[in-house]
Amino acid sequence: MSEATTSAANGLAALEARLRQDLAWLELPAKSWVPQKTVDNQPVLDVAVIGGGQAGMAAAVSLLHLGINAVIYDQSPAGFEGPWATTARMETLRSPKKLTGPALGFAALTFRAWFEAQFGLDAWEALDKIPRLQWMDYLRWYRKVMALDVRNDHRMELIRPRADGLVELHIAAPSGKSVVLARRVVLATGRDGLGGALVPPLADSLPRALWAHSSDDMDYGKLAGKRVGIIGAGSSAMDSAGTALEAGAERVDILIRRTELPRINKGKGSGNPGLTSGHLNLPDEWKWRIRHYVNVQQIPPPSGSVQRVSKFSNARFIFGAPIDAIDVNGDSLRVRTPRGVFELDFLIFSTGFRVDWTVRPEFAVIAPHIRSWRARYMPPPGEEDAELSDSPDLGRAFEFQQKQPGGLPGLERIHCFCYPATITHGTLSGDIPAISDGAQRLAQGIASLLYGEDVETHYRNLQDYAEPELVGDEWTPSEPTTEEREGLKR
Ligand SMILES: Cc1cc2nc3c(=O)[nH]c(=O)nc-3n(C[C@H](O)[C@H](O)[C@H](O)COP(=O)(O)OP(=O)(O)OC[C@H]3O[C@@H](n4cnc5c(N)ncnc54)[C@H](O)[C@@H]3O)c2cc1C
């Protein structure tokens, strides 16, 4: 082992010891207090979390710290949860390195602590942004040091609330299929957590071999020597373009509807603890106005991502080029825009994500009953926004609400802790900046609901509680004096 490797390992061991000490000083995790249930000889989980990315892990730690047991199920192999080491193609995180992410207020659990413990303060100061794969390494460490119970390669195939106050999860794993029962379920299913890729309808008629969405798992090596078109101009568009160019694409044309790239990240500028705490309590008009404004302004790709593309002379940024039509011409595509017709061999739609229940069979039972913002709020003319209208209208603990009261009893036992919660709660349910705040709000909400449901049991426990503080030999009863007793007669 090299000297640097040994010192990194020692640094990390010391950090882990400190973290254990911090948790011990804070008496965390709290003792389990949720009454244990067994149904049909099967133990019932307090909470099942679907998704073991940063949101699912932060949620599970927050629950465990409140004394609520939480088991995570994730369909991915261990260490490959979320986009970071799978479908993401940026070189570094887009967000600044100083964000404390899922650390939940524990300094020793931050990325910075993990990084400095291994590479030192100078390396931290020299670091510009966090390398993408290093973020995944940090998340793997996070899972290990917080000793989370994550069941990988476990896909949740169906979720069904039951009339008896439980939620049934149908899980497929390498060992076979099983049904898990939980009192509450958290869906920490990611950026596309209630749907999938948003692709314009004109892609429907194209041969699937000639196009991809930027979030598809794809070997970009197959683009070597090809003329590639990218639709869109956000961060993922730049990442796809850069990756295609580095893979040896003959040419990459980025076809951009706008006449220029947005330059200001409005979301970043507006972030502050007031917004994090206060969005939930804003009137609907303000929630909508703020989220719609951020959507319309759009988030610019990071400067480094654009430069990664523009350093290639065979990359072109074509502005004012919305797609009018696409014709298939043998093995290639003719993409018609107001700026010209482009002959391309492969198209990548970098057009974002949407709520789309039809592509998530696991939600087939619950989807028809979920109330969305479409039913809650009618925006003023000019402020229509499909993303916001399609988002679920959630309660204060991120729980789904019924479209028709009583339509699917138990639906509110399912908590939506993924991106579509944003219009209700603000950006607390996925992105790095406020994920800890979201996880703590979620866990406290669930703790309160579980306590309320079991109040009779807790009251009985209160009555039955018999651990004496005093055994009776700590004092001797005294007699009042004669004068004091005489006072009663006066
Ligand atoms: C390409 C890309 C780059 C990003 N870069 C940044 C950035 O730099 N900074 C930032 O703040 N945010 C960024 N984000 C946004 C956000 O931080 C990420 O999407 C992040 O992964 C969200 O974490 P998560 O835990 O909510 O979801 P994920 O990390 O996506 O985890 C969700 C997990 O749920 C699992 N899952 C889903 N459905 C099921 C099911 N039915 N059964 C079992 N498991 C299931 C998935 O396999 C996945 O592992 C980026 C997003 C993308 C897509």
Ligand as a Chemical Component Dictionary entry (heavy atoms), coordinates in Angstrom:
data_LIG
# 
_chem_comp.id                   LIG 
_chem_comp.type                 NON-POLYMER 
_chem_comp.pdbx_formal_charge   0 
_chem_comp.three_letter_code    LIG 
# 
loop_
_chem_comp_atom.comp_id 
_chem_comp_atom.atom_id 
_chem_comp_atom.alt_atom_id 
_chem_comp_atom.type_symbol 
_chem_comp_atom.charge 
_chem_comp_atom.model_Cartn_x 
_chem_comp_atom.model_Cartn_y 
_chem_comp_atom.model_Cartn_z 
_chem_comp_atom.pdbx_ordinal 
LIG C1  C1  C 0 -27.728 13.765 -15.057 1  
LIG C2  C2  C 0 -28.091 14.419 -13.769 2  
LIG C3  C3  C 0 -27.191 15.252 -13.137 3  
LIG C4  C4  C 0 -27.534 15.888 -11.941 4  
LIG N1  N1  N 0 -26.625 16.702 -11.343 5  
LIG C5  C5  C 0 -26.967 17.337 -10.200 6  
LIG C6  C6  C 0 -26.036 18.193 -9.528  7  
LIG O1  O1  O 0 -24.915 18.369 -9.945  8  
LIG N2  N2  N 0 -26.432 18.794 -8.380  9  
LIG C7  C7  C 0 -27.677 18.609 -7.856  10 
LIG O2  O2  O 0 -27.993 19.167 -6.822  11 
LIG N3  N3  N 0 -28.571 17.813 -8.475  12 
LIG C8  C8  C 0 -28.250 17.179 -9.629  13 
LIG N4  N4  N 0 -29.165 16.357 -10.223 14 
LIG C9  C9  C 0 -30.512 16.251 -9.644  15 
LIG C10 C10 C 0 -30.562 15.266 -8.449  16 
LIG O3  O3  O 0 -29.610 15.610 -7.477  17 
LIG C11 C11 C 0 -30.324 13.833 -8.900  18 
LIG O4  O4  O 0 -31.336 13.445 -9.787  19 
LIG C12 C12 C 0 -30.246 12.836 -7.736  20 
LIG O5  O5  O 0 -29.910 11.590 -8.249  21 
LIG C13 C13 C 0 -31.558 12.767 -6.983  22 
LIG O6  O6  O 0 -31.412 11.823 -5.958  23 
LIG P1  P1  P 0 -32.597 10.839 -5.601  24 
LIG O7  O7  O 0 -32.169 10.018 -4.473  25 
LIG O8  O8  O 0 -33.842 11.641 -5.524  26 
LIG O9  O9  O 0 -32.793 9.923  -6.909  27 
LIG P2  P2  P 0 -31.838 8.854  -7.563  28 
LIG O10 O10 O 0 -30.427 9.138  -7.239  29 
LIG O11 O11 O 0 -32.210 8.812  -9.003  30 
LIG O12 O12 O 0 -32.248 7.500  -6.855  31 
LIG C14 C14 C 0 -33.514 6.917  -7.103  32 
LIG C15 C15 C 0 -33.357 5.425  -6.997  33 
LIG O13 O13 O 0 -34.657 4.831  -7.019  34 
LIG C16 C16 C 0 -34.557 3.598  -7.667  35 
LIG N5  N5  N 0 -35.901 3.193  -8.102  36 
LIG C17 C17 C 0 -36.778 3.864  -8.880  37 
LIG N6  N6  N 0 -37.893 3.156  -9.058  38 
LIG C18 C18 C 0 -37.739 2.001  -8.378  39 
LIG C19 C19 C 0 -38.552 0.855  -8.177  40 
LIG N7  N7  N 0 -39.767 0.753  -8.711  41 
LIG N8  N8  N 0 -38.061 -0.153 -7.399  42 
LIG C20 C20 C 0 -36.829 -0.071 -6.836  43 
LIG N9  N9  N 0 -36.010 0.992  -7.018  44 
LIG C21 C21 C 0 -36.467 2.017  -7.764  45 
LIG C22 C22 C 0 -33.624 3.888  -8.810  46 
LIG O14 O14 O 0 -33.024 2.704  -9.295  47 
LIG C23 C23 C 0 -32.598 4.815  -8.164  48 
LIG O15 O15 O 0 -31.463 4.128  -7.711  49 
LIG C24 C24 C 0 -28.825 15.700 -11.396 50 
LIG C25 C25 C 0 -29.734 14.855 -12.040 51 
LIG C26 C26 C 0 -29.375 14.216 -13.209 52 
LIG C27 C27 C 0 -30.394 13.309 -13.871 53 
# 
loop_
_chem_comp_bond.comp_id 
_chem_comp_bond.atom_id_1 
_chem_comp_bond.atom_id_2 
_chem_comp_bond.value_order 
_chem_comp_bond.pdbx_ordinal 
LIG C1  C2  SING 1  
LIG C2  C3  SING 2  
LIG C2  C26 DOUB 3  
LIG C3  C4  DOUB 4  
LIG C4  N1  SING 5  
LIG C4  C24 SING 6  
LIG N1  C5  DOUB 7  
LIG C5  C6  SING 8  
LIG C5  C8  SING 9  
LIG C6  O1  DOUB 10 
LIG C6  N2  SING 11 
LIG N2  C7  SING 12 
LIG C7  O2  DOUB 13 
LIG C7  N3  SING 14 
LIG N3  C8  DOUB 15 
LIG C8  N4  SING 16 
LIG N4  C9  SING 17 
LIG N4  C24 SING 18 
LIG C9  C10 SING 19 
LIG C10 O3  SING 20 
LIG C10 C11 SING 21 
LIG C11 O4  SING 22 
LIG C11 C12 SING 23 
LIG C12 O5  SING 24 
LIG C12 C13 SING 25 
LIG C13 O6  SING 26 
LIG O6  P1  SING 27 
LIG P1  O7  DOUB 28 
LIG P1  O8  SING 29 
LIG P1  O9  SING 30 
LIG O9  P2  SING 31 
LIG P2  O10 DOUB 32 
LIG P2  O11 SING 33 
LIG P2  O12 SING 34 
LIG O12 C14 SING 35 
LIG C14 C15 SING 36 
LIG C15 O13 SING 37 
LIG C15 C23 SING 38 
LIG O13 C16 SING 39 
LIG C16 N5  SING 40 
LIG C16 C22 SING 41 
LIG N5  C17 SING 42 
LIG N5  C21 SING 43 
LIG C17 N6  DOUB 44 
LIG N6  C18 SING 45 
LIG C18 C19 SING 46 
LIG C18 C21 DOUB 47 
LIG C19 N7  SING 48 
LIG C19 N8  DOUB 49 
LIG N8  C20 SING 50 
LIG C20 N9  DOUB 51 
LIG N9  C21 SING 52 
LIG C22 O14 SING 53 
LIG C22 C23 SING 54 
LIG C23 O15 SING 55 
LIG C24 C25 DOUB 56 
LIG C25 C26 SING 57 
LIG C26 C27 SING 58 
# 
